[in-house]
Amino acid sequence: MAIKPRKVAIVGTGLVGSSCAFSLVNQGVCEEVLMIDLNEEKALGEAMDLTHAVEYLPKRTKIYQGGYDQCGDADVVIITAGAPPKIGQSRIDTLDISAKICNSIVEPIMKSGFDGFFIIVSNPVDIITYHVWKISGLPRNKVMGTGTSVDSARLKTMISEYLDVDPRSVQGYAMGEHGDAQMIPWSHVYVGGKPFLKIMEENPDTYGKLNLDEIEYRVSQEGWAVFNRKGGSTYYGISSAAVGIIKSILFDEHSIIPVSAILDGEYGEYNVASGVPAIINAEGVKDILEINMTEQEKSKFKKANESLRGYIARLGH
Ligand code: NAD
């Protein structure tokens, strides 16, 4: 019996898509990477460049340019095709174009016989995740967005810098929209198992002086802080987050990652995809964690979802 090579297809081989490919190949996450882009020459160039890296990597990966008809045996398709916001635009400003692009992508992928997992990165990611779920007809555990995974990494980085600890020793989530309406349930931020709020209380002259509203705002805006400095995109953080999700699926890791998941009653929410901590394994979104938020946190999370539902309705869902 031959073992099937693990295959990841990337649609959109621009800055984010090619960074996802580089991260996949460097970490040896799969045996095949299929690169698809409207601009076939660009996809081919990226595939060639990445192939030239293999000689110096611990594991061989086959990387090639191709089309949607080759997605039938893919385990995962990452969607990063889109038109990133121009300076001064918001993520929401790119909704109509992203939705239109996804219409042209998802149909031929489903026609190829694809029955794997969609990971959506294209913005506005929560709304596009819901859109792809609807038009693909796949069950909700098989479609997820990167959501607030990168925002949560930014939150952990900030806390780790205040306390001078490894960000991986900080637990906590940004939740809701990957955008302005995101929120942080501070009652669930821990450092090495100790509540961050308790650490603040015990250190009134130092950490106790931190302004949580200000940190929450900075976390939500940190993508723009990178975007503006780099002149138009963020890609290393987000591609690492996307590949972290893929690793958890392909290696059945059961990692808890804040992804944009389709909610069907969790947190009392329906008809929305929103950033929530979820157990990610070989089934995709295996389970959504419902953390106990304070009334104030619940109300912020609800507000974020209401706003997302408004945009989802605009797409006719
Ligand atoms: P980019 O312009 O570098 O790349 C986009 C690629 O998509 C281009 O190569 C383009 O040819 C391709 N494309 C466009 N229309 C297509 C179609 N119909 N079919 C196939 N390919 C198509 O942009 P980028 O910086 O890589 O950003 C891509 C997307 O990812 C944007 O929507 C951006 O907002 C989003 N993004 C999301 C996050 C996040 O946290 N979720 C972070 C960064 C970027």
Residues whose N, C-alpha, C, O or C-beta is under 5 A from the ligand:
A	BS01	NAD	G12 T13 G14 L15 V16 G17 I36 D37 L38 N39 T80 A81 G82 A83 P84 P85 I101 S104 V121 S122 N123 V125 T146 V150 S233 T234 I238
